[in-house]
């Protein structure tokens, strides 16, 4: 079948007589393709790209390979190692041009789902992204069998076309979420072992974590959260119950941060979680960044709503608009004069972003807790000042409370907050996975939201006749911070909590009690433990005596270690005689006898030392993994060695896209549950003094060879 006939047949099967098709210059990369379409006057806005990847599995030299074809949304992770594991195939590699010409009569820049017909389907293994079916309203760009022609189809139409090719003997396969099993239409394979043998901790009992952090990080993380009693699973996928042991960390952050922002004149408030469709879509640039993740309410009881209602992915559009027919109590109503400025509001709430990627507790969930500040100022200078003030408060949350080091900087234009003027960020790092993680952001929205075409928030200029549109900021910190803390500090015994956020800083455990111990002696030891805990609590130390019957001291030691309590104090008969207690540090395991005289001050100093030591250790590890790179050939090896790289960069979006694509294509297979193998820009650090000065005209961008502007962190990221 010819190419034109193949397209006509596909369109006819979809009942599409004349789908929107545009022509443009030949596109030789996804970045260039996207740029050409964004600039095209007839292309729909917004749209997404479809990626069609062809892999060749390892086969015997005499065997004919059966290509694996993956059709997925641009944002969906398509790790070749994970796909091979799902299909029971080894060493999937991107197919060469010869194989593409043999099976599709097309080159890689012209390939698309429309190139797959019944004759091709019978010769390949087809894997499709299940998220396509959920994106029926999204317009996807697909090559019309040419690198210079693009057709726009809905996700549902693409899935319909591919599913129409199935036969009784051959079915397509849905791409499994990272770490998730899926049915496969290939020869049966042996069931994988329940647990990686080399990840098991030898001799671990049922109450232990059971796997090594450095070998099976994803399983370790899940086990720690469950064994430490931090969360439980919920009936809605991607949503989790925060149990008191983790929620108490969030309360400590709330208490500290609330006090600090109130010093800046910020007041707490609350706005409804529901946003009407017309209001949400008013700011297209803003909502475009969230649109794939917006959850909609379309029914109330048995009735369809006249207008769908969104559950907030963030609150800008809920807080700023003014409805002439029914003015809500929002910024456009409250700000009538320059005397009403600055207006500084914050709310503690939850938001919903319907992630299609693999959910991970705390890091990437469909509902999460956060605070979001929304402020308005008369001048840009005031807005700029607050952006950095808030970012530094976030730094203190991470570094002073959670003992997690971060690097402050500014996001690239591509990675900044959708619709904003610029975004400042804190970038953390998870050494075990070698991935960066966005810790918190503080955005300057500029006047983008206050303009008349948006929410029309203005005052009369006090210095010059006429209107002056306000300058706005927004800033947020989420419960992701808890997950980062767990990943950075935890070890093979479980959780390690920094003292400042631990709901129990010290646990006192009675020891030396056996079956032969008299009731009088048992009571004497227990009373000594409770007296010690009470004395510590009087000194503002969060202490608890574990006097539970039926559990051995060893069992209690293990449980409190898993839960990360910073200090364990033991008291037995000999300790009572010596007027002492035996201390054990959770972070190092170091044991030391401490006199009970002056014990409160001694333990306070010990907790301060643990807090400081945790931070210094994590900071040292972080900076050891920041690799200065000035040659492209060194980028991927550095990433594969679980580092992030800092490179001289031109700060151009096309170069940024190319770096991500090239680094992802050249990377070694990663943990299939991780989000992406490509390196993205993390931030442009404010402090550039760690690296040689950029010499204008001499220092070249590692990505494209143009003149570099600043050193920039790139890395694989959560």
C-alpha positions as CSV (number, residue, x, y, z in Angstrom):
1,X,0.0,0.0,0.0
2,X,1.4,3.4,-0.9
3,X,1.8,6.1,1.7
4,X,-1.1,8.2,0.5
5,X,-3.4,5.2,0.3
6,X,-2.3,4.2,3.8
7,X,-3.2,7.6,5.2
8,X,-6.5,7.7,3.3
9,X,-7.5,4.3,4.7
10,X,-6.6,5.3,8.2
11,X,-8.7,8.5,7.9
12,X,-11.6,6.6,6.4
13,X,-11.6,4.1,9.3
14,X,-11.8,7.0,11.7
15,X,-14.6,8.7,9.7
16,X,-12.3,11.7,9.2
17,X,-12.8,13.1,5.8
18,X,-10.5,16.1,6.1
19,X,-8.5,16.3,9.3
20,X,-6.5,19.4,10.0
21,X,-3.2,19.1,8.2
22,X,-0.5,21.7,7.8
23,X,2.8,21.8,5.9
24,X,6.0,23.3,7.1
25,X,9.8,23.0,6.7
26,X,11.2,19.5,7.2
27,X,11.6,18.8,11.0
28,X,14.7,16.8,11.9
29,X,14.1,16.8,15.7
30,X,11.2,17.0,18.1
31,X,12.3,20.4,19.3
32,X,12.4,21.8,15.8
33,X,9.1,20.2,15.0
34,X,7.4,21.7,18.0
35,X,9.0,25.1,17.2
36,X,7.7,25.0,13.6
37,X,4.2,24.1,14.7
38,X,4.1,26.8,17.5
39,X,4.9,29.4,14.9
40,X,2.4,28.1,12.3
41,X,-0.7,30.2,12.0
42,X,-3.0,27.3,11.3
43,X,-1.8,24.9,13.9
44,X,-4.2,24.5,16.9
45,X,-3.1,25.9,20.3
46,X,-2.4,24.1,22.5
47,X,-1.2,20.8,21.1
48,X,1.0,17.9,22.1
49,X,3.5,15.9,20.1
50,X,3.2,12.2,19.6
51,X,6.4,10.2,19.7
52,X,6.7,7.0,17.6
53,X,9.8,5.0,18.7
54,X,11.0,1.8,17.0
55,X,13.3,-0.6,19.0
56,X,15.2,-3.6,17.8
57,X,15.5,-6.4,20.3
58,X,18.6,-8.5,20.6
59,X,18.2,-11.7,18.5
60,X,20.3,-14.5,17.2
61,X,22.3,-13.5,14.1
62,X,20.2,-15.7,11.9
63,X,16.8,-14.6,13.3
64,X,14.7,-11.8,11.8
65,X,14.1,-9.1,14.5
66,X,10.5,-8.2,15.4
67,X,10.6,-4.5,15.9
68,X,8.9,-3.0,19.0
69,X,7.0,0.1,18.1
70,X,6.0,2.5,21.0
71,X,3.4,5.2,20.4
72,X,3.2,7.6,23.4
73,X,2.5,11.1,24.5
74,X,5.6,13.3,24.4
75,X,5.7,13.6,28.2
76,X,5.3,9.9,28.9
77,X,8.4,8.0,30.1
78,X,9.5,5.4,27.6
79,X,12.5,3.7,29.1
80,X,13.8,0.9,26.8
81,X,14.9,-1.2,29.7
82,X,11.5,-1.1,31.3
83,X,9.7,-1.8,28.0
84,X,12.0,-4.7,27.4
85,X,11.3,-6.1,30.8
86,X,7.6,-5.7,30.3
87,X,7.8,-7.6,27.0
88,X,10.3,-10.2,28.1
89,X,12.9,-9.0,25.6
90,X,16.5,-8.2,26.1
91,X,18.6,-5.2,25.1
92,X,16.2,-3.1,23.2
93,X,18.0,-0.5,21.1
94,X,16.7,2.2,18.8
95,X,16.3,0.8,15.3
96,X,18.6,2.1,12.5
97,X,17.5,3.7,9.3
98,X,17.8,0.5,7.3
99,X,15.2,-1.3,9.5
100,X,12.8,1.7,9.4
101,X,13.0,1.7,5.6
102,X,12.5,-2.1,5.5
103,X,9.4,-2.1,7.6
104,X,7.8,1.3,7.1
105,X,9.5,2.7,3.9
106,X,10.0,5.9,5.9
107,X,12.8,7.6,7.8
108,X,12.7,8.4,11.6
109,X,11.6,12.0,11.0
110,X,8.5,11.0,9.0
111,X,7.4,8.0,11.1
112,X,4.0,8.2,12.9
113,X,1.1,6.0,14.1
114,X,-0.5,6.6,10.7
115,X,2.3,4.6,9.1
116,X,1.1,1.5,10.9
117,X,-1.5,-0.5,8.9
118,X,-2.6,-4.1,9.0
119,X,0.3,-5.3,6.9
120,X,2.8,-3.6,9.2
121,X,1.0,-4.5,12.4
122,X,1.4,-8.2,11.6
123,X,5.2,-7.9,11.6
124,X,5.8,-5.8,14.7
125,X,5.1,-5.7,18.5
126,X,3.0,-2.6,19.1
127,X,3.0,-0.8,22.5
128,X,0.7,2.2,23.1
129,X,0.5,4.7,25.9
130,X,-2.8,4.2,27.8
131,X,-2.8,7.9,28.7
132,X,-3.7,8.7,25.0
133,X,-7.2,7.3,25.5
134,X,-7.7,9.7,28.4
135,X,-6.8,12.7,26.3
136,X,-9.8,12.8,24.0
137,X,-9.9,16.6,24.0
138,X,-6.2,17.1,23.3
139,X,-5.0,17.7,19.8
140,X,-1.9,15.6,19.0
141,X,0.5,16.4,16.2
142,X,1.5,13.3,14.1
143,X,3.6,13.2,11.0
144,X,1.5,12.5,7.9
145,X,4.2,10.2,6.6
146,X,6.5,13.2,5.9
147,X,8.7,15.3,8.1
148,X,7.2,18.4,6.5
149,X,3.5,17.5,7.0
150,X,1.6,17.3,10.2
151,X,-1.9,16.1,10.9
152,X,-3.7,16.8,14.2
153,X,-5.8,14.1,15.8
154,X,-7.3,13.4,19.2
155,X,-5.8,10.8,21.5
156,X,-9.0,8.8,21.2
157,X,-8.7,8.7,17.3
158,X,-5.1,7.6,17.5
159,X,-6.0,4.7,19.9
160,X,-9.1,3.8,17.8
161,X,-6.9,3.5,14.7
162,X,-4.3,1.3,16.3
163,X,-6.9,-0.9,18.1
164,X,-8.7,-1.4,14.8
165,X,-5.6,-3.4,13.6
166,X,-5.9,-6.0,16.3
167,X,-6.8,-9.6,15.3
168,X,-7.8,-12.7,17.2
169,X,-4.2,-13.8,17.3
170,X,-2.4,-10.5,17.7
171,X,-3.1,-7.7,20.2
172,X,-1.3,-4.5,21.0
173,X,0.1,-4.0,24.4
174,X,-0.5,-1.1,26.8
175,X,2.6,0.6,28.1
176,X,2.9,-0.2,31.8
177,X,3.5,2.6,34.3
178,X,7.0,2.5,35.6
179,X,7.3,-0.3,38.1
180,X,3.9,-1.7,37.2
181,X,3.2,-5.0,35.6
182,X,1.1,-5.2,32.4
183,X,-0.3,-8.0,30.3
184,X,1.8,-8.7,27.2
185,X,0.9,-10.3,23.9
186,X,4.2,-12.3,23.5
187,X,5.3,-15.7,24.5
188,X,4.9,-16.4,28.2
189,X,7.9,-15.6,30.3
190,X,9.0,-16.8,33.8
191,X,7.4,-14.9,36.6
192,X,9.9,-12.4,38.1
193,X,11.1,-13.1,41.6
194,X,9.1,-11.3,44.2
195,X,12.2,-9.4,45.3
196,X,15.6,-8.8,43.9
197,X,17.9,-11.3,45.6
198,X,20.8,-9.0,45.8
199,X,18.6,-6.3,47.3
200,X,17.6,-8.3,50.3
201,X,19.2,-7.6,53.6
202,X,20.5,-10.9,54.8
203,X,18.9,-12.0,58.0
204,X,16.3,-9.3,57.9
205,X,13.1,-10.2,59.8
206,X,9.6,-9.3,59.1
207,X,9.8,-6.0,61.1
208,X,12.9,-4.8,59.2
209,X,13.0,-2.7,56.0
210,X,14.3,-5.8,54.2
211,X,15.9,-4.3,51.1
212,X,19.1,-2.2,50.6
213,X,18.6,1.4,49.7
214,X,21.6,1.4,47.3
215,X,20.3,-1.6,45.4
216,X,16.5,-1.3,45.1
217,X,15.9,2.3,45.9
218,X,12.2,2.4,44.8
219,X,11.3,-0.6,47.0
220,X,13.4,0.7,49.9
221,X,11.5,4.0,49.8
222,X,8.1,2.4,49.8
223,X,9.1,0.0,52.6
224,X,10.4,2.8,54.7
225,X,7.2,4.9,54.4
226,X,5.1,1.9,55.4
227,X,7.3,0.4,58.1
228,X,7.8,3.9,59.7
229,X,4.0,4.3,59.8
230,X,4.2,7.4,57.7
231,X,1.4,6.7,55.3
232,X,-1.2,4.2,54.1
233,X,-2.7,3.5,50.7
234,X,-6.1,4.8,49.7
235,X,-8.9,3.5,47.4
236,X,-8.1,6.2,44.8
237,X,-4.9,5.5,42.8
238,X,-2.2,8.2,43.4
239,X,-3.7,9.4,46.6
240,X,-2.3,8.5,50.0
241,X,-3.3,8.8,53.7
242,X,-0.8,10.9,55.7
243,X,-0.6,9.2,59.1
244,X,0.4,11.2,62.2
245,X,4.1,10.3,62.0
246,X,4.4,12.1,58.7
247,X,1.7,14.8,59.2
248,X,3.5,15.9,62.3
249,X,6.5,16.9,60.1
250,X,4.2,19.0,58.0
251,X,2.8,20.6,61.2
252,X,6.4,21.6,62.3
253,X,6.9,23.2,58.9
254,X,3.6,25.0,59.1
255,X,4.3,26.4,62.6
256,X,7.7,27.7,61.7
257,X,6.7,29.1,58.2
258,X,3.5,30.7,59.5
259,X,5.4,32.7,62.1
260,X,8.0,33.9,59.5
261,X,5.6,35.0,56.8
262,X,3.5,36.9,59.3
263,X,6.6,38.9,60.1
264,X,6.4,40.0,56.5
265,X,2.8,41.0,56.8
266,X,1.3,38.0,55.1
267,X,-2.2,36.9,56.3
268,X,-3.7,33.5,56.0
269,X,-7.0,33.0,54.1
270,X,-8.9,30.3,52.3
271,X,-10.5,30.2,48.8
272,X,-12.8,27.4,47.5
273,X,-11.3,24.4,45.7
274,X,-13.6,24.7,42.7
275,X,-12.9,26.9,39.7
276,X,-15.3,27.3,36.8
277,X,-14.2,26.3,33.4
278,X,-14.6,29.8,31.9
279,X,-12.5,31.4,34.7
280,X,-9.8,28.7,34.6
281,X,-9.3,28.9,30.8
282,X,-9.2,32.7,30.8
283,X,-5.4,32.6,31.2
284,X,-4.4,30.2,28.4
285,X,-0.6,30.4,28.9
286,X,-1.1,29.7,32.6
287,X,-3.5,26.8,32.4
288,X,-1.6,25.2,29.4
289,X,1.0,24.0,31.9
290,X,-1.6,22.3,34.0
291,X,-4.3,21.3,31.5
292,X,-3.3,17.6,31.2
293,X,-3.5,17.3,35.0
294,X,-6.7,19.2,35.7
295,X,-9.5,17.1,37.3
296,X,-13.0,18.1,36.4
297,X,-16.4,17.7,38.1
298,X,-19.0,17.2,35.4
299,X,-22.0,15.7,37.4
300,X,-23.8,16.5,40.6
301,X,-26.0,13.6,41.7
302,X,-27.8,12.4,38.6
303,X,-27.5,15.7,36.7
304,X,-24.9,17.0,34.3
305,X,-23.5,20.4,35.2
306,X,-24.1,23.2,32.7
307,X,-20.4,24.1,32.9
308,X,-17.7,21.7,34.1
309,X,-16.0,22.7,37.3
310,X,-12.3,22.2,37.8
311,X,-10.7,21.2,41.1
312,X,-7.9,23.7,41.6
313,X,-4.4,22.7,40.3
314,X,-3.3,26.0,41.8
315,X,-5.3,29.1,42.9
316,X,-4.4,32.0,40.7
317,X,-7.6,31.9,38.7
318,X,-9.7,31.4,41.8
319,X,-8.3,34.4,43.6
320,X,-7.8,37.0,41.0
321,X,-10.9,37.3,38.7
322,X,-13.8,39.8,39.0
323,X,-17.2,38.8,37.7
324,X,-19.3,41.8,36.8
325,X,-22.5,40.0,37.4
326,X,-21.5,38.5,40.8
327,X,-18.3,40.0,42.1
328,X,-16.4,37.4,44.3
329,X,-14.3,38.6,47.3
330,X,-11.0,38.5,45.3
331,X,-8.1,40.7,44.4
332,X,-9.8,42.6,41.7
333,X,-12.5,43.7,44.2
334,X,-10.2,44.2,47.2
335,X,-7.6,46.3,45.4
336,X,-9.2,49.6,44.6
337,X,-6.5,52.1,45.5
338,X,-2.7,52.1,45.9
339,X,-3.4,52.4,49.6
340,X,-4.7,48.8,49.5
341,X,-1.2,47.6,48.5
342,X,0.6,45.5,49.2
343,X,-1.9,42.8,49.6
344,X,-0.3,39.6,51.0
345,X,-2.4,36.4,51.3
346,X,-1.4,32.8,51.9
347,X,-3.5,29.7,52.2
348,X,-2.8,26.2,53.5
349,X,-4.8,23.8,51.3
350,X,-4.7,20.8,49.0
351,X,-4.6,20.8,45.2
352,X,-5.3,18.1,42.7
353,X,-3.1,17.4,39.6
354,X,-4.1,14.2,37.9
355,X,-0.7,12.7,37.2
356,X,-0.5,10.1,34.5
357,X,3.0,9.3,35.3
358,X,3.9,6.8,38.0
359,X,2.7,8.2,41.3
360,X,5.2,8.2,44.1
361,X,4.2,9.0,47.7
362,X,5.0,12.7,48.6
363,X,7.0,13.3,45.4
364,X,4.3,13.0,42.7
365,X,0.7,12.4,43.9
366,X,-2.7,13.3,42.5
367,X,-3.6,15.3,45.6
368,X,-1.1,16.9,47.8
369,X,-0.9,19.5,50.6
370,X,0.9,22.8,50.3
371,X,0.8,26.4,51.1
372,X,0.4,29.0,48.3
373,X,1.1,32.6,48.8
374,X,-0.4,35.2,46.5
375,X,0.7,38.8,46.8
376,X,0.3,42.1,45.0
377,X,2.5,45.2,44.9
378,X,2.6,48.6,43.4
379,X,6.1,48.3,42.0
380,X,8.3,45.6,40.5
381,X,11.0,46.4,43.0
382,X,8.7,45.4,45.9
383,X,7.7,42.2,44.1
384,X,11.3,41.3,43.3
385,X,12.3,41.8,47.0
386,X,9.6,39.5,48.2
387,X,10.4,36.7,45.7
388,X,13.8,36.4,47.2
389,X,12.6,36.8,50.8
390,X,10.2,33.9,50.4
391,X,12.8,31.7,48.6
392,X,15.2,32.2,51.5
393,X,12.5,31.1,54.0
394,X,12.0,28.0,51.9
395,X,15.8,27.5,52.0
396,X,15.6,27.6,55.8
397,X,12.8,25.1,55.9
398,X,15.0,22.6,53.9
399,X,18.4,23.4,55.4
400,X,17.5,24.4,59.0
401,X,14.5,22.2,59.7
402,X,14.9,19.2,57.4
403,X,18.7,19.3,57.2
404,X,18.5,19.0,53.4
405,X,20.9,21.1,51.3
406,X,19.5,23.0,48.3
407,X,20.9,25.2,45.6
408,X,18.9,28.5,45.0
409,X,18.6,29.7,41.5
410,X,16.3,30.9,38.7
411,X,14.5,28.6,36.2
412,X,15.0,28.8,32.5
413,X,12.3,30.3,30.3
414,X,11.1,26.8,29.4
415,X,10.9,25.6,33.0
416,X,9.4,28.7,34.6
417,X,5.9,28.9,36.0
418,X,3.4,29.0,33.1
419,X,2.2,32.6,32.6
420,X,4.7,34.1,35.0
421,X,7.5,36.6,34.5
422,X,10.2,34.5,36.1
423,X,10.6,31.7,38.6
424,X,13.1,31.2,41.4
425,X,13.7,27.8,42.8
426,X,15.5,25.6,45.2
427,X,16.9,22.5,43.7
428,X,17.6,19.4,45.9
429,X,19.4,16.2,45.0
430,X,18.8,12.6,45.8
431,X,22.2,10.9,45.8
432,X,21.0,7.3,45.7
433,X,19.1,7.8,42.4
434,X,21.4,10.6,41.1
435,X,18.4,12.8,40.4
436,X,17.7,16.4,41.1
437,X,14.3,17.4,42.6
438,X,12.6,20.8,42.7
439,X,12.2,21.6,46.3
440,X,10.2,24.8,46.3
441,X,9.5,27.8,44.0
442,X,8.8,31.5,44.3
443,X,7.4,33.2,41.2
444,X,7.2,36.7,40.0
445,X,4.1,36.8,37.9
446,X,4.8,40.4,36.8
447,X,1.8,42.2,35.4
448,X,0.7,39.2,33.3
449,X,-2.3,38.4,35.4
450,X,-3.3,42.0,36.2
451,X,-3.7,43.2,32.6
452,X,-7.2,44.1,31.3
453,X,-7.3,41.1,29.0
454,X,-6.8,38.9,32.1
455,X,-8.1,39.9,35.5
456,X,-7.9,43.7,35.3
457,X,-6.3,44.4,38.7
458,X,-5.2,48.0,38.8
459,X,-5.0,51.2,40.8
460,X,-4.7,54.8,40.0
461,X,-1.0,55.6,39.8
462,X,-0.2,57.9,42.8
463,X,2.6,59.6,40.9
464,X,1.3,59.9,37.3
465,X,-2.2,60.3,35.9
466,X,-3.7,57.0,34.7
467,X,-4.0,53.3,35.6
468,X,-1.2,51.2,37.1
469,X,-1.5,47.5,36.9
470,X,-0.3,45.7,40.0
471,X,2.8,43.5,40.2
472,X,2.0,40.0,41.6
473,X,3.9,37.1,43.1
474,X,3.0,33.5,43.9
475,X,5.0,31.0,45.9
476,X,4.5,27.5,47.2
477,X,6.0,24.7,49.3
478,X,4.4,21.2,49.4
479,X,4.5,17.9,51.3
480,X,7.1,16.8,48.7
481,X,9.5,18.1,51.3
482,X,8.8,15.1,53.5
483,X,9.6,12.7,50.7
484,X,12.9,14.5,50.0
485,X,13.8,14.3,53.7
486,X,13.2,10.6,53.8
487,X,15.2,9.9,50.6
488,X,18.2,12.0,51.6
489,X,18.6,10.8,55.2
490,X,17.1,7.3,55.4
491,X,19.3,4.2,55.6
492,X,19.0,0.5,55.5
493,X,17.5,0.5,59.0
494,X,14.7,2.8,57.9
495,X,13.9,6.5,58.5
496,X,16.3,9.0,59.9
497,X,14.5,12.1,61.2
498,X,16.2,15.5,61.8
499,X,15.5,16.4,65.4
500,X,13.8,19.7,64.6
501,X,10.9,18.0,62.7
502,X,10.7,14.7,64.7
503,X,7.4,14.4,66.6
504,X,9.4,12.2,69.1
505,X,13.0,13.4,69.5
506,X,13.9,11.0,72.3
507,X,12.5,7.6,73.2
508,X,13.4,6.1,76.6
509,X,13.4,2.3,76.7
510,X,13.5,0.2,79.8
511,X,16.1,-2.6,79.6
512,X,17.3,-5.5,81.8
513,X,13.8,-6.8,82.4
514,X,13.4,-10.5,82.2
515,X,10.8,-13.1,83.1
516,X,12.6,-13.4,86.5
517,X,12.4,-9.7,87.2
518,X,10.1,-8.9,90.2
519,X,7.1,-6.7,89.8
520,X,8.8,-4.2,92.2
521,X,12.0,-4.1,90.1
522,X,10.0,-3.8,86.9
523,X,8.1,-0.9,88.3
524,X,11.3,0.8,89.5
525,X,12.8,0.7,86.0
526,X,9.6,1.8,84.3
527,X,9.2,4.7,86.7
528,X,12.8,5.8,86.1
529,X,12.1,5.8,82.4
530,X,8.9,7.8,82.7
531,X,10.6,10.2,85.1
532,X,13.4,10.8,82.6
533,X,11.0,11.4,79.7
534,X,8.9,13.8,81.9
535,X,12.0,15.7,82.8
536,X,13.1,16.1,79.1
537,X,9.6,17.2,78.2
538,X,9.8,20.0,80.8
539,X,12.9,21.1,78.9
540,X,10.9,21.4,75.6
541,X,12.3,18.1,74.3
542,X,9.7,15.9,72.7
543,X,10.3,12.7,74.6
544,X,8.4,9.5,75.1
545,X,8.9,6.5,77.4
546,X,8.1,3.2,75.7
547,X,6.6,1.1,78.6
548,X,4.6,-1.4,76.5
549,X,4.4,-4.9,77.9
550,X,4.9,-7.9,75.7
551,X,7.7,-6.4,73.6
552,X,11.4,-7.1,74.1
553,X,13.8,-4.2,74.3
554,X,15.3,-5.4,71.0
555,X,12.0,-5.3,69.2
556,X,11.4,-1.7,70.5
557,X,14.9,-0.7,69.4
558,X,14.2,-1.9,65.9
559,X,10.8,-0.2,65.7
560,X,12.0,3.2,66.9
561,X,15.0,2.9,64.5
562,X,12.7,2.3,61.6
563,X,10.7,5.3,62.6
564,X,13.8,7.5,62.7
565,X,13.7,8.8,66.3
566,X,16.9,10.8,66.7
567,X,18.0,9.6,70.1
568,X,17.3,6.4,72.1
569,X,18.0,6.4,75.9
570,X,18.2,3.1,77.7
571,X,17.7,2.6,81.4
572,X,18.4,-0.7,83.2
573,X,19.1,-1.8,86.8
574,X,22.8,-0.9,86.5
575,X,22.1,2.5,85.0
576,X,19.9,3.3,88.0
577,X,22.7,2.4,90.3
578,X,25.1,4.6,88.4
579,X,22.6,7.5,88.0
580,X,23.1,7.4,84.2
581,X,21.4,6.4,80.9
582,X,22.9,4.9,77.8
583,X,22.3,7.1,74.7
584,X,22.2,5.8,71.1
585,X,22.3,8.2,68.1
586,X,20.0,7.1,65.3
587,X,22.1,8.8,62.6
588,X,25.5,7.2,63.5
589,X,24.6,4.4,66.0
590,X,27.2,5.8,68.4
591,X,26.5,4.8,72.0
592,X,27.6,6.8,75.1
593,X,26.6,6.8,78.8
594,X,25.2,10.1,79.9
595,X,24.9,11.2,83.6
596,X,21.3,12.0,84.6
597,X,22.5,15.1,86.4
598,X,22.1,17.9,83.8
599,X,20.5,15.5,81.4
600,X,18.2,18.0,79.8
601,X,21.0,20.4,78.7
602,X,23.1,17.4,77.6
603,X,20.3,16.0,75.4
604,X,19.5,19.4,73.9
605,X,23.2,19.7,72.8
606,X,23.1,16.2,71.4
607,X,20.0,17.0,69.3
608,X,21.6,20.2,68.0
609,X,24.8,18.2,67.0
610,X,22.7,15.5,65.3
611,X,20.8,18.2,63.3
612,X,24.0,19.9,62.3
613,X,25.8,16.6,61.4
614,X,22.9,15.4,59.2
615,X,23.0,18.7,57.2
616,X,26.8,18.8,56.8
617,X,26.9,15.2,55.7
618,X,24.1,15.7,53.2
619,X,25.7,18.9,51.9
620,X,29.1,17.2,51.4
621,X,27.5,14.4,49.4
622,X,25.4,16.8,47.3
623,X,28.4,18.9,46.2
624,X,30.5,15.8,45.5
625,X,27.8,14.9,42.9
626,X,27.8,18.3,41.2
627,X,30.2,17.8,38.3
628,X,31.6,20.7,36.3
629,X,31.5,19.7,32.6
630,X,32.7,21.7,29.6
631,X,32.6,19.0,27.0
632,X,29.5,17.3,25.7
633,X,31.1,13.9,25.7
634,X,31.4,14.0,29.5
635,X,27.7,14.9,30.1
636,X,26.0,11.5,29.8
637,X,28.8,9.5,31.6
638,X,28.5,12.0,34.5
639,X,24.7,11.5,34.6
640,X,25.1,7.7,34.4
641,X,27.4,7.9,37.4
642,X,24.5,9.4,39.4
643,X,25.6,13.0,39.2
644,X,24.1,16.3,38.1
645,X,26.2,18.5,35.8
646,X,26.9,22.2,35.8
647,X,27.7,23.5,32.3
648,X,28.2,26.8,30.6
649,X,24.9,27.3,28.8
650,X,23.5,29.7,26.1
651,X,20.1,29.8,27.8
652,X,18.2,29.1,24.5
653,X,15.1,26.9,24.6
654,X,16.0,25.0,21.4
655,X,19.4,24.1,22.9
656,X,17.7,23.0,26.1
657,X,15.3,20.7,24.2
658,X,18.3,19.2,22.3
659,X,20.2,18.6,25.5
660,X,17.3,16.7,27.0
661,X,16.8,14.6,23.8
662,X,20.4,13.8,23.2
663,X,21.1,12.9,26.8
664,X,18.1,10.7,27.0
665,X,18.9,9.0,23.8
666,X,22.5,8.3,24.8
667,X,21.8,7.2,28.4
668,X,22.2,3.8,29.9
669,X,18.9,2.2,31.0
670,X,17.7,3.7,34.2
671,X,15.4,2.6,37.0
672,X,12.2,1.9,35.1
673,X,10.2,3.6,37.9
674,X,12.1,6.8,37.5
675,X,10.6,9.6,35.4
676,X,13.1,10.3,32.6
677,X,16.5,9.5,31.4
678,X,17.0,12.9,29.6
679,X,18.7,15.8,31.4
680,X,16.6,18.9,31.9
681,X,17.7,22.3,33.2
682,X,17.3,22.4,37.0
683,X,18.3,26.0,37.6
684,X,20.7,28.8,36.9
685,X,22.4,29.1,40.4
686,X,22.4,32.6,41.8
687,X,25.8,32.0,43.3
688,X,28.1,31.5,40.3
689,X,31.3,31.8,42.3
690,X,31.8,28.0,42.6
691,X,32.9,27.9,39.0
692,X,35.3,29.9,36.7
693,X,33.9,33.2,35.4
694,X,32.1,33.1,32.1
695,X,34.2,34.9,29.5
696,X,32.1,36.7,26.9
697,X,32.9,35.4,23.4
698,X,35.2,32.7,24.8
699,X,33.2,30.4,27.0
700,X,31.0,28.2,24.8
701,X,27.8,26.4,25.5
702,X,28.3,22.7,26.0
703,X,25.0,22.0,24.3
704,X,25.3,23.9,21.0
705,X,28.6,25.7,21.0
706,X,27.2,29.2,21.0
707,X,28.4,31.8,23.5
708,X,27.5,30.8,27.1
709,X,25.8,33.2,29.5
710,X,25.9,31.5,32.9
711,X,26.7,28.2,34.5
712,X,23.5,26.1,34.7
713,X,22.6,22.9,36.5
714,X,21.3,20.1,34.3
715,X,20.3,16.7,35.5
716,X,17.8,13.9,35.5
717,X,15.0,14.9,37.7
718,X,11.9,13.7,39.5
